[in-house]
């Protein structure tokens, strides 16, 4: 059996270079920052990079500052429309025509949106446009990527625009926002929110060095997930993300603060956190581990969190500012750090004092007046409702600031949630084989199905014969199974059409009629069966995971799995169908089709500088379901 020995990528914690305050006033911006415009310069001993605190304006600034409602037509052939209907998340080609401007051809167009905002092409779809994907160098007012959001979750078309303006007040890098009336060929789609995309142009405008890695947080994913890298020339093995996760999960509070400060601009994150909670962004990173980007800015390599998806804000005036913090980074910044909590409270106080709700309400009033002509063209009733939206936003802002002022006068009532079991990295004694229980679920596709149920105790086998389990480091007949295969005939001799029924074996699949997993039982550790299934969308990336801290060495982990009707995703580099691997690594093979219980194995090496690893038992497919028998067995080689 070929062995898969791949070192776990990682990096050592850098010396402590802690940046303690974010300059909330634009006048406090200084030269020499290696992060975004608007944060305080680091100590003189830190390597510094010059930054222009008053960036040169370009055509994109004129575009977003024009205070107009653009009239945009997307022209697409029927062939390209059918392509979008069949594969809405893949780019098709079209022409972008803005009233009064020269049309742009060969523009890439695809649909966007998640739960609640996604609509099919024949409804009111949201679009992502990329002017340079098919025609290199083509830009639209110095924009390469931008979005046309349908605003179905914000009928006032205000939330994204207002929150983007607040980000500018606070020096938080965030996409700029405008509005447009949109046609698809001759079909009037109505009013849209036009939003700048996260791309290299965005990084160039907001950071001194645009070459770092920019990650998309995806749908309800923590930073430990395999986030998609949208931009960057940094590490390709996600060691920057892994280093931040490892720092945040450090159990010693003093060491954790030092490690986190080396991987994260802590002051900038406190401001980001205060902003998200002040606008009651319940569906953001701090509230729901959703709607965010994270950028690792050269040369320091520190992380900066960027807000996204701000179309449902200021809905709850009592949204807590000092409690119920979710996410691994907020917990790490807060846990055991009283001084940090005081600093955060001061950031919130300055933010509440600086942002006047009356002035914000006036911004909303001016916006609605600007939108009224476009609304009136669509429906006179919408024009009348614009006045109601102005009043609604005024009341929301007044109520939120009253709540924030009250929360600032109350005693510190921060109650950190208990650290979830899955965040408690297990440190097993590997002097002998151990069982790894309590795997936690994670899904990257929102409708994936994940469930757990107690396992049944199978009859203990008596035959000592032990065939080799399947290794996923190389293809094998027993690893990939066709959709019609239901049983592995590992004991058949060459040329035999049939083989006699083998006797039970300690690590062999059970007889076809058995329903519970086979194999050596974990004694007092309870056995469970963890299921993953493909949802209605027909696309599934979901897994059960386990974090472990191990001493350096070679290891082998095994577990049992069975699959039913699994069809692998096309072109998925992580691996086909169902399999076992380490987070950040790829597998070449996997279970597909329908199989009986099959033992999977993964061998790996742990290096001294990155002792924390995460095991992944996953389904990556377009149909079917899989079951994993837990706990898994880990042994040192």
C-alpha positions as CSV (number, residue, x, y, z in Angstrom):
1,X,0.0,0.0,0.0
2,X,1.4,3.4,-1.0
3,X,1.7,5.7,1.9
4,X,0.7,9.4,1.9
5,X,3.2,11.4,4.0
6,X,2.5,15.1,3.6
7,X,3.8,17.6,6.2
8,X,1.3,19.9,7.8
9,X,1.9,23.4,6.6
10,X,2.3,26.2,9.2
11,X,4.5,29.0,10.5
12,X,6.0,30.1,13.7
13,X,4.4,32.9,15.7
14,X,6.1,36.2,15.0
15,X,7.5,38.4,17.8
16,X,4.9,40.5,19.5
17,X,4.2,43.8,17.7
18,X,0.9,44.9,19.1
19,X,-1.1,47.8,17.5
20,X,-3.5,49.0,20.2
21,X,-5.7,51.7,18.8
22,X,-7.6,52.5,15.6
23,X,-7.7,56.2,14.7
24,X,-11.4,56.8,14.4
25,X,-10.8,60.4,13.2
26,X,-9.6,60.8,9.6
27,X,-7.2,63.4,11.0
28,X,-5.5,60.7,13.0
29,X,-4.4,58.8,9.9
30,X,-0.6,58.6,9.7
31,X,2.0,57.5,7.2
32,X,3.8,54.3,7.4
33,X,0.9,51.8,7.9
34,X,1.1,48.4,6.2
35,X,-2.6,47.8,6.6
36,X,-5.8,49.7,5.5
37,X,-6.2,53.5,5.4
38,X,-7.5,54.8,8.6
39,X,-5.7,52.7,11.2
40,X,-3.0,54.0,13.6
41,X,0.7,53.7,12.5
42,X,2.7,50.9,14.2
43,X,5.6,51.5,16.5
44,X,8.7,53.0,14.9
45,X,10.6,49.7,15.3
46,X,8.2,47.9,13.0
47,X,9.0,47.8,9.3
48,X,7.0,50.6,7.7
49,X,5.6,51.2,4.3
50,X,4.6,54.6,3.0
51,X,0.9,55.2,2.6
52,X,-0.9,58.1,0.9
53,X,-3.6,59.2,3.4
54,X,-5.2,61.1,0.6
55,X,-5.3,58.7,-2.3
56,X,-5.4,60.0,-5.8
57,X,-8.9,60.0,-7.1
58,X,-9.7,58.0,-10.2
59,X,-12.8,57.3,-12.4
60,X,-14.3,55.0,-9.8
61,X,-14.5,57.8,-7.3
62,X,-16.3,60.0,-9.8
63,X,-18.7,57.1,-10.6
64,X,-19.7,56.4,-6.9
65,X,-19.8,60.1,-6.0
66,X,-22.1,61.2,-8.9
67,X,-25.2,60.8,-6.7
68,X,-27.2,59.4,-9.7
69,X,-29.3,56.4,-10.5
70,X,-27.6,54.7,-13.5
71,X,-29.6,53.1,-16.3
72,X,-27.9,49.8,-17.2
73,X,-28.8,47.2,-19.8
74,X,-27.3,43.7,-20.0
75,X,-27.6,42.3,-23.5
76,X,-27.2,38.5,-23.8
77,X,-27.9,36.1,-26.6
78,X,-30.4,33.3,-26.0
79,X,-27.5,30.8,-26.0
80,X,-25.8,32.7,-23.2
81,X,-29.1,33.1,-21.3
82,X,-29.7,29.3,-21.5
83,X,-26.2,28.8,-20.2
84,X,-27.0,31.0,-17.2
85,X,-30.2,29.1,-16.5
86,X,-28.4,25.8,-16.6
87,X,-25.3,26.9,-14.6
88,X,-26.2,30.1,-12.8
89,X,-23.0,30.2,-10.8
90,X,-20.8,30.0,-13.9
91,X,-19.9,33.0,-16.0
92,X,-21.7,33.6,-19.4
93,X,-20.9,36.4,-21.8
94,X,-22.8,39.6,-22.4
95,X,-22.7,43.3,-23.2
96,X,-22.8,46.0,-20.6
97,X,-24.5,49.2,-21.8
98,X,-24.9,52.2,-19.6
99,X,-27.0,55.1,-20.8
100,X,-24.8,57.8,-22.4
101,X,-21.7,55.6,-22.5
102,X,-19.9,53.3,-25.0
103,X,-21.1,49.7,-24.4
104,X,-18.6,47.1,-23.2
105,X,-18.6,43.7,-24.9
106,X,-17.4,40.3,-23.7
107,X,-18.4,41.1,-20.1
108,X,-18.6,38.0,-17.8
109,X,-22.0,37.7,-16.1
110,X,-23.2,35.2,-13.5
111,X,-25.9,35.0,-10.9
112,X,-25.3,35.6,-7.2
113,X,-27.0,35.4,-3.8
114,X,-27.5,33.0,-0.9
115,X,-30.5,32.0,1.1
116,X,-33.1,34.7,0.9
117,X,-31.6,36.7,-1.9
118,X,-31.0,34.3,-4.7
119,X,-33.5,34.4,-7.5
120,X,-33.6,32.5,-10.8
121,X,-32.8,34.3,-14.1
122,X,-36.5,34.6,-14.9
123,X,-37.2,36.3,-11.6
124,X,-35.3,39.3,-10.3
125,X,-31.8,37.8,-10.3
126,X,-28.8,39.4,-8.7
127,X,-25.6,39.5,-10.9
128,X,-21.9,39.5,-10.5
129,X,-20.1,41.2,-13.5
130,X,-16.4,40.9,-14.4
131,X,-15.3,43.2,-17.2
132,X,-11.8,41.7,-17.5
133,X,-12.4,38.0,-17.3
134,X,-12.9,37.4,-21.0
135,X,-11.2,40.5,-22.3
136,X,-8.0,41.2,-20.3
137,X,-7.6,44.7,-19.1
138,X,-11.1,45.9,-19.8
139,X,-12.5,48.0,-16.9
140,X,-15.7,49.9,-16.2
141,X,-14.9,53.3,-14.5
142,X,-11.8,51.6,-13.1
143,X,-13.8,48.8,-11.8
144,X,-13.1,45.2,-12.9
145,X,-15.6,43.4,-10.7
146,X,-18.9,44.6,-9.4
147,X,-22.4,43.4,-8.3
148,X,-26.0,44.2,-9.1
149,X,-27.8,43.2,-5.9
150,X,-31.6,42.8,-6.2
151,X,-32.2,44.1,-2.6
152,X,-35.0,41.7,-2.1
153,X,-34.2,41.7,1.7
154,X,-34.2,45.5,1.9
155,X,-37.1,47.1,0.1
156,X,-35.8,50.5,0.8
157,X,-32.5,50.0,-1.1
158,X,-30.7,51.7,1.8
159,X,-28.9,49.4,4.2
160,X,-25.9,48.5,2.0
161,X,-25.4,52.2,0.9
162,X,-25.7,53.6,4.4
163,X,-23.4,51.1,6.0
164,X,-20.8,51.6,3.3
165,X,-20.9,55.4,4.1
166,X,-20.4,54.6,7.8
167,X,-17.4,52.5,6.9
168,X,-15.9,55.5,5.1
169,X,-16.5,57.6,8.3
170,X,-14.6,55.0,10.4
171,X,-11.8,54.2,8.0
172,X,-12.9,50.6,7.5
173,X,-12.1,49.2,4.0
174,X,-15.5,48.3,2.5
175,X,-16.9,48.3,-1.1
176,X,-18.6,51.5,-2.3
177,X,-22.3,51.5,-3.3
178,X,-24.5,53.2,-5.9
179,X,-27.9,52.4,-7.5
180,X,-29.0,51.5,-10.9
181,X,-32.2,50.7,-12.9
182,X,-31.4,47.5,-14.8
183,X,-32.8,45.8,-17.9
184,X,-31.9,42.4,-19.2
185,X,-32.3,42.8,-22.9
186,X,-35.8,44.3,-23.2
187,X,-37.0,43.1,-19.7
188,X,-37.2,45.8,-17.0
189,X,-35.8,44.2,-13.8
190,X,-36.3,47.3,-11.7
191,X,-34.1,49.1,-9.2
192,X,-30.8,47.5,-8.0
193,X,-28.0,48.2,-5.5
194,X,-24.7,48.5,-7.5
195,X,-21.8,47.4,-5.3
196,X,-18.1,47.4,-5.8
197,X,-16.5,43.9,-5.8
198,X,-13.6,42.6,-3.7
199,X,-10.8,42.3,-6.2
200,X,-7.2,43.5,-6.7
201,X,-8.5,47.0,-7.7
202,X,-10.3,47.1,-4.3
203,X,-7.2,46.1,-2.5
204,X,-5.0,48.6,-4.4
205,X,-7.4,51.4,-3.3
206,X,-7.5,50.4,0.3
207,X,-4.2,48.8,1.3
208,X,-0.6,49.9,0.7
209,X,0.3,46.5,-0.7
210,X,-2.4,44.7,-2.7
211,X,-0.5,41.4,-3.1
212,X,-1.7,39.6,0.1
213,X,-4.2,36.8,0.2
214,X,-7.9,37.8,0.2
215,X,-10.3,35.0,1.3
216,X,-14.1,34.8,0.9
217,X,-15.8,33.7,4.1
218,X,-18.5,31.8,2.1
219,X,-21.8,30.8,3.7
220,X,-21.7,30.5,7.5
221,X,-18.1,29.4,7.6
222,X,-15.5,30.0,10.3
223,X,-11.9,30.9,9.2
224,X,-10.8,27.4,9.9
225,X,-12.8,26.2,6.8
226,X,-11.3,25.9,3.4
227,X,-12.1,29.4,2.4
228,X,-11.8,30.3,-1.2
229,X,-8.9,32.5,-2.0
230,X,-10.1,35.3,-4.4
231,X,-6.9,37.3,-4.7
232,X,-3.3,37.2,-3.7
233,X,0.3,36.0,-4.2
234,X,0.7,34.8,-0.6
235,X,0.9,31.2,0.6
236,X,-1.2,28.8,-1.4
237,X,-1.5,26.3,1.5
238,X,-3.7,28.5,3.7
239,X,-0.9,28.6,6.3
240,X,-1.8,32.3,6.9
241,X,-5.4,31.3,7.9
242,X,-4.1,28.2,9.8
243,X,-1.7,30.4,11.7
244,X,-4.4,32.7,12.8
245,X,-6.7,29.9,13.9
246,X,-3.9,28.2,15.8
247,X,-3.1,31.5,17.6
248,X,-6.8,32.0,18.5
249,X,-7.1,28.5,19.9
250,X,-4.0,28.7,22.1
251,X,-5.2,27.7,25.5
252,X,-2.8,29.9,27.6
253,X,-4.3,33.4,27.7
254,X,-1.0,35.2,27.9
255,X,0.5,33.3,25.1
256,X,-2.7,33.6,23.1
257,X,-2.7,37.4,23.3
258,X,0.9,37.5,22.0
259,X,0.2,35.0,19.2
260,X,-3.0,36.7,18.1
261,X,-1.3,40.1,18.0
262,X,1.3,38.7,15.7
263,X,-1.3,37.4,13.2
264,X,-4.1,40.0,13.5
265,X,-4.3,43.8,13.6
266,X,-6.1,43.6,17.0
267,X,-7.0,47.3,17.0
268,X,-8.5,47.2,13.5
269,X,-10.5,44.1,14.5
270,X,-11.9,45.7,17.6
271,X,-13.2,48.5,15.4
272,X,-14.6,46.0,12.8
273,X,-16.3,44.2,15.7
274,X,-17.7,47.4,17.2
275,X,-19.0,48.4,13.8
276,X,-20.7,45.1,13.0
277,X,-22.4,45.0,16.4
278,X,-23.4,48.7,16.4
279,X,-25.2,48.4,13.0
280,X,-26.8,45.2,14.4
281,X,-25.3,43.1,11.6
282,X,-26.7,39.8,12.9
283,X,-25.6,38.0,9.7
284,X,-22.0,39.2,9.8
285,X,-18.9,37.5,11.0
286,X,-19.2,38.3,14.7
287,X,-22.9,37.4,14.8
288,X,-23.2,34.5,12.5
289,X,-19.7,33.7,11.0
290,X,-21.1,34.9,7.7
291,X,-20.7,37.7,5.2
292,X,-17.1,38.7,5.5
293,X,-13.7,38.7,3.8
294,X,-10.3,38.5,5.4
295,X,-7.2,40.0,4.0
296,X,-3.6,39.3,5.0
297,X,-1.8,42.5,4.4
298,X,1.9,42.5,3.4
299,X,4.5,43.1,4.7
300,X,3.3,42.3,8.3
301,X,1.1,39.5,7.1
302,X,-1.6,40.5,9.7
303,X,-5.2,39.8,9.1
304,X,-7.9,42.5,8.5
305,X,-11.6,41.6,8.4
306,X,-13.8,43.3,5.8
307,X,-17.6,43.6,6.1
308,X,-20.0,42.2,3.5
309,X,-23.6,41.5,2.9
310,X,-25.0,44.4,4.9
311,X,-28.5,44.4,3.6
312,X,-30.2,43.5,6.9
313,X,-28.9,45.9,9.4
314,X,-30.4,48.1,12.2
315,X,-33.3,45.6,12.6
316,X,-32.9,45.0,16.3
317,X,-32.3,48.2,18.4
318,X,-31.4,46.1,21.4
319,X,-28.8,44.0,19.6
320,X,-26.0,43.5,22.2
321,X,-22.8,45.4,22.0
322,X,-21.0,43.6,24.8
323,X,-22.3,40.0,24.9
324,X,-23.0,36.9,22.8
325,X,-19.9,37.2,20.7
326,X,-19.5,34.3,18.3
327,X,-16.6,33.3,16.1
328,X,-13.2,32.1,16.9
329,X,-11.5,35.5,16.5
330,X,-13.9,37.5,18.7
331,X,-13.6,34.9,21.4
332,X,-9.9,34.9,21.2
333,X,-9.7,38.7,21.4
334,X,-12.0,38.8,24.4
335,X,-11.3,35.6,26.4
336,X,-9.3,36.5,29.5
337,X,-8.4,40.0,28.3
338,X,-10.0,42.6,30.7
339,X,-7.8,45.3,29.3
340,X,-8.9,44.4,25.8
341,X,-12.5,44.6,26.8
342,X,-12.0,48.1,28.3
343,X,-10.3,49.1,25.0
344,X,-13.2,47.8,23.0
345,X,-15.7,49.6,25.2
346,X,-13.8,52.8,24.5
347,X,-13.9,52.1,20.8
348,X,-17.7,51.7,21.0
349,X,-18.1,54.9,23.0
350,X,-16.1,57.0,20.5
351,X,-18.0,55.4,17.6
352,X,-21.4,56.1,19.2
353,X,-20.4,59.7,19.9
354,X,-18.9,60.4,16.5
355,X,-21.8,59.0,14.4
356,X,-24.7,61.3,14.9
357,X,-28.0,59.4,14.1
358,X,-29.6,62.7,13.0
359,X,-26.9,63.2,10.4
360,X,-27.3,59.6,9.3
361,X,-31.0,60.1,9.0
362,X,-30.4,63.1,6.8
363,X,-28.2,60.9,4.5
364,X,-31.1,58.5,4.2
365,X,-33.5,61.3,3.4
366,X,-31.2,62.6,0.6
367,X,-30.8,59.1,-0.8
368,X,-34.6,58.5,-0.9
369,X,-35.1,61.8,-2.7
370,X,-32.6,60.7,-5.2
371,X,-34.3,57.4,-5.7
372,X,-37.8,58.7,-6.0
373,X,-37.8,59.5,-9.8
374,X,-36.6,55.9,-10.6
375,X,-39.2,54.5,-8.1
376,X,-42.0,56.6,-9.7
377,X,-41.1,55.2,-13.1
378,X,-41.5,51.7,-11.8
379,X,-44.6,52.3,-9.7
380,X,-46.1,55.5,-8.2
381,X,-46.8,53.6,-5.0
382,X,-43.1,53.0,-4.5
383,X,-42.5,56.7,-4.7
384,X,-45.0,57.3,-1.9
385,X,-43.4,54.5,0.2
386,X,-40.1,56.3,0.0
387,X,-41.3,58.8,2.6
388,X,-42.3,55.9,4.8
389,X,-38.8,54.4,4.4
390,X,-37.3,57.7,5.5
391,X,-39.3,57.7,8.7
392,X,-38.6,54.0,9.3
393,X,-34.9,54.5,9.1
394,X,-35.0,57.6,11.3
395,X,-36.8,55.6,14.0
396,X,-34.4,52.7,13.6
397,X,-31.3,54.9,14.0
398,X,-32.7,56.8,16.9
399,X,-33.7,53.6,18.7
400,X,-30.3,52.0,18.1
401,X,-28.3,55.0,19.4
402,X,-30.5,55.2,22.5
403,X,-29.9,51.5,23.2
404,X,-26.1,51.9,22.5
405,X,-25.9,54.8,24.9
406,X,-27.7,52.9,27.6
407,X,-25.6,49.8,27.1
408,X,-22.5,51.9,27.5
409,X,-23.7,53.1,31.0
410,X,-24.5,49.6,32.2
411,X,-22.0,47.4,34.0
412,X,-19.9,45.2,31.8
413,X,-22.3,42.3,31.2
414,X,-20.2,40.4,28.7
415,X,-20.9,36.8,29.2
416,X,-18.6,34.7,27.0
417,X,-20.3,31.5,25.8
418,X,-18.7,28.3,26.9
419,X,-16.1,27.3,24.4
420,X,-17.8,24.7,22.1
421,X,-16.4,21.2,22.5
422,X,-15.2,21.2,18.9
423,X,-13.0,24.2,19.6
424,X,-11.3,22.3,22.5
425,X,-8.3,20.8,20.7
426,X,-7.8,17.3,21.9
427,X,-4.2,16.3,23.0
428,X,-4.3,12.5,23.1
429,X,-1.6,10.3,24.5
430,X,-0.3,8.8,21.3
431,X,2.0,6.3,23.0
432,X,-0.7,3.8,22.0
433,X,-3.6,3.9,19.5
434,X,-6.4,6.2,20.6
435,X,-10.0,6.8,19.6
436,X,-11.0,10.3,18.4
437,X,-14.6,11.1,19.3
438,X,-16.8,14.2,19.2
439,X,-16.4,15.3,15.6
440,X,-18.2,18.5,14.7
441,X,-20.2,19.3,11.5
442,X,-19.3,21.9,9.0
443,X,-21.0,22.7,5.6
444,X,-19.9,24.9,2.8
445,X,-23.1,24.5,0.8
446,X,-26.1,25.8,2.7
447,X,-28.6,23.0,2.1
448,X,-26.3,20.1,2.8
449,X,-27.7,17.6,5.3
450,X,-25.8,16.7,8.5
451,X,-27.0,14.5,11.3
452,X,-25.7,12.3,14.0
453,X,-27.3,9.2,15.7
454,X,-26.1,6.6,18.2
455,X,-24.4,3.6,16.6
456,X,-25.3,0.0,17.1
457,X,-22.8,-2.4,18.6
458,X,-22.0,-5.0,15.9
459,X,-21.0,-8.5,16.7
460,X,-17.3,-8.7,17.6
461,X,-15.3,-10.6,14.9
462,X,-13.2,-13.6,15.9
463,X,-11.0,-14.2,12.8
464,X,-7.6,-12.4,13.3
465,X,-7.0,-11.9,9.6
466,X,-6.7,-8.2,8.8
467,X,-6.7,-7.1,5.2
468,X,-5.3,-3.7,4.3
469,X,-7.8,-0.8,4.6
470,X,-8.2,1.5,1.6
471,X,-5.7,4.2,1.3
472,X,-6.7,7.4,-0.4
473,X,-3.2,8.3,-1.4
474,X,-3.5,6.2,-4.6
475,X,-6.3,5.0,-6.8
476,X,-7.6,1.4,-6.1
477,X,-10.4,-0.8,-7.2
478,X,-11.8,-0.8,-3.7
479,X,-11.7,3.0,-3.3
480,X,-13.8,4.1,-6.3
481,X,-16.9,2.1,-6.7
482,X,-19.4,2.4,-9.5
483,X,-23.0,3.3,-8.9
484,X,-24.1,-0.3,-9.3
485,X,-21.5,-1.9,-7.0
486,X,-22.7,-2.6,-3.5
487,X,-19.9,-4.9,-2.2
488,X,-16.1,-5.0,-2.2
489,X,-14.7,-8.3,-3.2
490,X,-11.2,-7.8,-1.9
491,X,-10.6,-11.6,-1.3
492,X,-11.4,-12.8,-4.9
493,X,-8.6,-14.5,-6.7
494,X,-7.7,-13.3,-10.2
495,X,-9.9,-14.9,-12.8
496,X,-12.6,-15.9,-10.3
497,X,-16.2,-14.9,-11.2
498,X,-17.4,-15.4,-7.6
499,X,-15.6,-15.9,-4.3
500,X,-16.9,-17.9,-1.3
501,X,-18.4,-15.9,1.6
502,X,-15.4,-14.8,3.8
503,X,-15.5,-15.2,7.5
504,X,-15.8,-12.0,9.6
505,X,-12.6,-10.1,10.0
506,X,-11.6,-7.4,12.5
507,X,-11.3,-4.7,9.8
508,X,-13.3,-6.1,6.9
509,X,-16.7,-4.8,5.7
510,X,-19.7,-6.7,7.2
511,X,-22.0,-9.0,5.3
512,X,-24.4,-7.2,3.0
513,X,-27.3,-7.5,5.4
514,X,-25.5,-5.9,8.3
515,X,-26.5,-2.3,9.0
516,X,-24.1,-1.3,11.7
517,X,-20.4,-0.7,11.2
518,X,-17.8,-3.4,11.8
519,X,-14.4,-3.3,13.3
520,X,-12.8,-3.1,16.7
521,X,-15.0,-1.3,19.2
522,X,-13.8,1.7,21.2
523,X,-14.6,0.4,24.6
524,X,-16.1,3.1,26.9
525,X,-16.1,5.7,24.1
526,X,-19.7,5.8,22.7
527,X,-20.1,4.9,19.0
528,X,-22.1,7.3,16.7
529,X,-22.9,7.3,13.0
530,X,-22.5,10.7,11.4
531,X,-24.4,11.3,8.1
532,X,-23.9,13.7,5.3
533,X,-26.4,14.1,2.5
534,X,-26.8,16.2,-0.7
535,X,-29.6,18.8,-0.5
536,X,-32.1,20.0,-3.0
537,X,-29.5,22.3,-4.7
538,X,-27.7,19.2,-6.1
539,X,-24.3,20.5,-4.8
540,X,-22.8,19.4,-1.5
541,X,-19.5,20.2,0.2
542,X,-20.0,19.1,3.9
543,X,-17.9,17.3,6.5
544,X,-17.4,16.1,10.0
545,X,-14.2,17.4,11.5
546,X,-11.9,16.8,14.5
547,X,-9.1,19.1,15.8
548,X,-6.1,17.4,17.4
549,X,-2.8,18.7,18.8
550,X,0.0,16.1,18.2
551,X,3.7,15.8,18.8
552,X,5.9,15.6,15.7
553,X,5.9,12.3,13.9
554,X,4.1,10.1,11.4
555,X,0.5,9.2,12.0
556,X,-2.3,7.1,10.5
557,X,-6.0,7.6,11.0
558,X,-8.7,5.2,10.0
559,X,-12.5,5.1,10.1
560,X,-15.4,3.3,8.4
561,X,-17.7,4.8,5.9
562,X,-20.4,3.6,3.5
563,X,-22.1,5.5,0.7
564,X,-25.3,5.4,-1.3
565,X,-25.8,6.9,-4.7
566,X,-22.9,9.3,-4.5
567,X,-22.0,11.3,-7.6
568,X,-18.8,13.3,-7.3
569,X,-18.5,17.0,-8.2
570,X,-16.7,17.6,-11.5
571,X,-13.2,19.2,-11.3
572,X,-13.1,19.3,-7.5
573,X,-9.4,19.5,-6.6
574,X,-10.0,18.4,-3.0
575,X,-11.1,15.0,-4.1
576,X,-14.0,13.0,-5.5
577,X,-17.0,11.8,-3.5
578,X,-16.5,10.6,0.0
579,X,-13.2,10.5,1.7
580,X,-10.9,11.2,4.7
581,X,-8.0,13.7,4.7
582,X,-6.4,16.5,6.5
583,X,-7.7,20.1,6.2
584,X,-5.6,21.9,3.6
585,X,-4.5,18.7,1.8
586,X,-6.0,17.0,-1.3
587,X,-6.9,13.4,-1.8
588,X,-6.8,11.7,-5.2
589,X,-9.5,9.1,-4.7
590,X,-12.8,8.6,-2.8
591,X,-15.9,6.5,-2.5
592,X,-18.5,7.0,-5.1
593,X,-21.7,5.2,-6.1
594,X,-23.0,2.7,-3.5
595,X,-20.8,0.7,-1.2
596,X,-20.9,-1.4,1.9
597,X,-18.9,-0.4,5.0
598,X,-15.4,0.4,3.9
599,X,-12.4,1.3,5.9
600,X,-10.7,4.6,4.9
601,X,-7.1,5.5,5.9
602,X,-5.0,8.7,5.8
603,X,-1.3,8.9,6.7
604,X,0.4,12.2,7.4
605,X,3.3,13.9,9.1
606,X,3.1,16.5,11.9
607,X,5.9,19.0,12.1
608,X,7.1,20.7,15.3
609,X,6.1,24.2,14.1
610,X,2.5,23.3,13.4
611,X,1.3,20.6,15.9
612,X,-2.4,21.4,15.5
613,X,-4.2,19.5,12.7
614,X,-7.8,19.1,11.6
615,X,-9.1,15.8,10.3
616,X,-11.9,15.9,7.6
617,X,-14.4,13.2,6.8
618,X,-16.4,14.6,3.9
619,X,-18.8,14.3,1.1
620,X,-18.2,16.4,-2.0
621,X,-20.8,15.5,-4.6
622,X,-23.9,16.3,-6.6
623,X,-26.1,13.4,-5.4
624,X,-26.2,10.8,-2.7
625,X,-25.4,10.4,1.0
626,X,-22.7,9.0,3.2
627,X,-22.3,7.6,6.8
628,X,-19.2,7.7,8.9
629,X,-18.7,5.5,11.9
630,X,-17.2,7.4,14.8
631,X,-14.9,7.5,16.7
632,X,-11.9,7.2,14.4
633,X,-8.7,5.4,15.3
634,X,-5.4,7.3,15.4
635,X,-2.0,5.6,15.8
636,X,1.5,6.9,15.7
637,X,3.7,5.0,13.1
